[in-house]
């Protein structure tokens, strides 16, 4: 479950990040300081849940929530505020829950468990959707389920998908894949991996590499991406 924090107070953002870290199957994908930044991050990160402050400079949380609710498949909204008088308005914009500051760890976990059934990932599983990637094999168009792809690598002007029974060149760039399928993880400017196959992060001759289960290759991790990779894989 991917969670985005939206709060203008740095201490509040840091506290929520600490509280989220030990919760199983929950990944804090980002923290926004204001509504404009949050709107952009929702578009790029596609969170399942947004922990949203109400009182913020500029556009407040209630106004942002109204915009979020108009999305085709909006994330679940959980308001986190010090002001209980906003509760009624919060539920009028379809909030999944309402937490008062300071947030109690047990209460946060209960809330995330409750809203989990409404998240983007759960909805997609209920509808039985399976993402497939199309590629050309001669004059024939074939598909491979995204869930079966180990990793993607930039190869000259093309991107190559590596999967159990072979490989295929795609018309999508790594940037397009990363934006469209947010479950993928960028580990290097030339590599995206499917984290469900992650096996180990190792250091060899001063270079970090990732090993994937059922895949013989060791993939390089750039220094620039290392911190984000460790966080995403919960290796901090």
C-alpha positions in Angstrom: 0.0 0.0 0.0 1.6 3.3 -1.1 1.0 6.2 1.2 1.6 10.0 0.4 1.8 12.5 3.3 0.6 16.0 2.8 1.3 18.5 5.6 2.9 21.9 5.7 4.6 21.2 9.0 8.0 19.5 8.8 7.7 17.9 12.2 4.3 16.5 11.4 5.6 15.0 8.2 8.6 13.4 9.9 6.4 12.0 12.7 4.0 10.3 10.2 6.9 8.9 8.3 8.3 7.4 11.5 4.9 5.9 12.4 4.4 4.4 8.9 7.8 2.8 8.7 7.1 -0.3 11.0 3.7 -1.1 9.5 3.8 -4.1 7.3 3.0 -3.8 3.6 2.9 0.0 3.8 5.3 2.2 1.9 5.5 5.9 2.3 6.3 7.1 -1.3 6.6 10.8 -0.6 5.7 13.8 1.5 4.3 17.1 0.1 4.4 20.5 1.8 1.4 22.1 0.1 -1.5 21.3 -2.2 0.2 22.1 -5.5 3.1 19.8 -4.7 0.7 17.1 -3.5 -1.4 17.3 -6.7 1.7 16.8 -8.8 2.9 13.9 -6.6 -0.4 12.2 -6.8 -0.2 12.2 -10.6 3.3 10.8 -10.7 3.4 8.5 -7.7 -0.2 7.2 -7.9 -0.6 6.6 -4.1 -3.2 4.3 -2.7 -3.8 6.4 0.4 -3.2 10.1 1.1 -2.7 11.3 4.7 -3.9 14.9 4.3 -3.7 17.9 6.6 -6.6 20.4 6.4 -5.1 23.7 7.5 -2.4 24.6 5.0 -1.2 27.9 3.4 -2.8 28.5 0.0 -5.2 25.8 -1.0 -6.4 23.9 2.0 -6.8 20.1 2.4 -10.6 20.2 1.9 -10.3 21.9 -1.4 -7.6 19.6 -2.6 -9.7 16.6 -1.4 -12.5 17.7 -3.6 -10.2 17.8 -6.6 -8.8 14.4 -5.8 -12.3 12.9 -5.5 -12.9 13.7 -9.1 -10.1 11.5 -10.3 -11.1 8.3 -12.2 -9.7 6.1 -9.5 -8.8 8.4 -6.5 -6.7 7.3 -3.6 -8.3 6.8 -0.2 -8.2 10.1 1.8 -7.4 10.2 5.5 -7.5 13.6 7.1 -4.9 14.3 9.8 -5.6 17.5 11.7 -5.5 19.1 15.1 -9.0 20.5 14.6 -11.9 18.2 15.3 -14.4 20.8 14.1 -13.5 20.0 10.5 -14.7 16.4 10.8 -18.1 16.9 9.2 -16.7 18.7 6.2 -14.0 16.0 5.8 -16.6 13.3 5.5 -18.6 15.4 3.0 -15.7 15.1 0.6 -15.6 11.3 0.9 -12.8 10.9 3.5 -12.2 7.3 4.5 -11.2 8.4 8.0 -10.2 11.3 10.2 -7.3 11.3 12.6 -6.5 13.9 15.3 -3.0 15.1 16.0 -0.9 13.9 17.7 -1.6 10.7 15.8 -1.6 7.5 18.0 0.4 4.7 16.3 -2.3 2.0 17.0 -5.0 4.3 15.6 -3.1 5.0 12.4 -2.6 1.2 11.9 -6.3 0.6 12.4 -7.1 3.3 9.9 -4.8 1.9 7.2 -6.2 -1.6 7.7 -9.7 -0.3 7.3 -9.1 1.7 4.2 -6.9 -1.0 2.6 -10.0 -2.6 1.0 -10.7 0.6 -0.8 -7.3 1.3 -2.2 -6.3 1.3 -5.9 -4.4 -2.0 -5.6 -7.4 -3.8 -4.0 -9.8 -2.4 -6.5 -7.7 -3.6 -9.4 -7.4 -7.1 -7.9 -11.1 -7.3 -7.3 -11.7 -6.5 -10.9 -9.2 -9.1 -12.0 -7.2 -6.7 -14.1 -3.8 -7.8 -15.3 -1.5 -5.4 -17.0 0.1 -6.7 -20.2 2.8 -5.2 -22.3 2.6 -5.5 -26.1 5.6 -6.1 -28.3 6.3 -7.1 -31.9 7.7 -10.5 -32.8 8.2 -10.4 -36.5 4.8 -9.5 -38.0 3.0 -10.8 -34.9 2.0 -8.7 -31.9 2.5 -10.6 -28.6 2.0 -9.7 -25.0 3.7 -10.4 -21.7 2.1 -9.8 -18.3 3.9 -7.0 -16.5 4.0 -9.2 -13.4 6.2 -11.7 -15.2 8.9 -9.1 -16.2 12.0 -9.2 -14.1 13.5 -5.9 -15.3 13.7 -3.4 -18.1 17.0 -2.1 -19.5 17.7 0.7 -21.9 19.4 -0.8 -24.9 20.6 1.7 -27.5 17.5 3.5 -28.7 15.1 0.9 -27.3 14.0 -0.6 -24.0 14.3 -4.3 -23.5 12.0 -6.3 -21.1 13.6 -9.4 -19.6 11.1 -12.1 -18.4 11.0 -15.8 -17.7 10.7 -17.1 -21.2 12.8 -14.5 -23.0 13.1 -10.9 -23.8 11.3 -8.3 -26.0 11.9 -4.8 -27.3 9.3 -2.2 -26.4 8.2 1.1 -27.9 8.0 2.7 -24.4 10.9 4.5 -22.8 12.1 3.8 -19.3 10.6 7.1 -18.1 7.2 6.2 -19.6 7.3 2.8 -18.0 8.3 4.3 -14.6 5.4 6.9 -14.8 2.8 4.5 -16.1 3.6 1.5 -13.8 4.5 3.0 -10.4 5.2 -0.4 -8.9 8.4 -0.5 -10.9 11.6 0.7 -9.2 14.3 2.8 -10.8 17.7 1.5 -9.7 19.9 3.1 -12.4 19.4 5.5 -15.3 19.4 2.4 -17.5 17.4 0.0 -15.3 14.0 -0.5 -13.9 13.2 -3.6 -11.8 10.1 -5.4 -10.7 10.5 -5.3 -6.9 8.5 -8.5 -6.4 11.5 -10.4 -7.7 14.0 -8.7 -5.4 16.4 -11.1 -3.8 19.4 -9.2 -2.4 21.3 -6.0 -2.5 25.0 -6.6 -2.4 28.2 -4.6 -2.7 30.9 -5.8 -5.0 34.1 -4.0 -5.8 32.7 -0.7 -4.6 29.5 -1.1 -6.7 26.1 -2.0 -5.3 24.2 -4.6 -7.3 20.8 -6.1 -7.1 20.0 -9.8 -7.5 16.6 -10.9 -8.6 15.1 -14.3 -7.9 14.9 -16.5 -11.0 17.2 -14.2 -12.8 21.0 -14.8 -13.3 22.1 -11.3 -13.9 23.3 -8.9 -11.2 22.0 -5.4 -12.0 23.9 -2.2 -11.1 22.5 0.3 -8.6 23.7 3.9 -9.2 24.9 6.0 -6.2 22.2 8.5 -7.0 19.5 6.0 -6.7 20.9 4.0 -3.8 19.1 5.8 -0.9 15.7 5.7 -2.7 16.2 2.0 -3.6 17.0 1.1 0.0 13.9 3.0 1.2 11.6 1.5 -1.4 12.8 -2.0 -0.5 12.6 -1.3 3.2 16.4 -1.9 3.7 17.0 1.4 5.7 
